[in-house]
Amino acid sequence: MYTFKDLTVEIEQVIADYEAKGERRLHPDWITQSVMDLHPNVDGEDADFYRIVSRAQVREAVRQRLNAYRAKPEVSPQLELVAPGYERLQRRYLINEDGEQVAVKVELMTSAQRLAKAAELRAMGAGCFQHADELERFDRDITTAA
C-alpha cells in the first residue's frame, strides 16, 4: 500500500535527481510533474478526478518540502541545508520567479537576488527584535498594573 511516507521519499528522490543533473532551480511544478509521471496507471471513469486530486496533494507536499529553503529566524539552522564552510548560509533559497516560489542554488542566484534575500533577512530580524521588545514591555506593563 502506498503511503505519504512513500510520497515524501519520491519527492526527495526527484529533488536529488534534479540536483544531480545540476539543475539551477527546483520548480514545484516540475517536481510535481516528475512525481506524477511515476504513476501513469490511472484508468477508468474516475481517472480525471484521481489525477486532479492526487496532483493537488503532490503539489502541496512538494510546496511543504521546498519551504525548507524559506529563510527563517531559527536559533539553530537545519544543518542539511547549510552550505559547507558556513554556519547559516543555505545551499538554496526560495525566490520569486514569474510569480512562483522556486528554490535556487545560492551560487546561481544573481547578486541582486542574494542582496534582496539579505535585506529580507535583516527586516525579519528587526521585526523579531521589535516583537521581543513588545512582549517584554507588555510583561512589564502587566506586572506593574498588578
Beta strands, then each sheet from edge to edge (+ up, - down):
strand 1: 25-26
strand 2: 92-97
strand 3: 100-105
sheet 1: 1+ 3- 2+
end
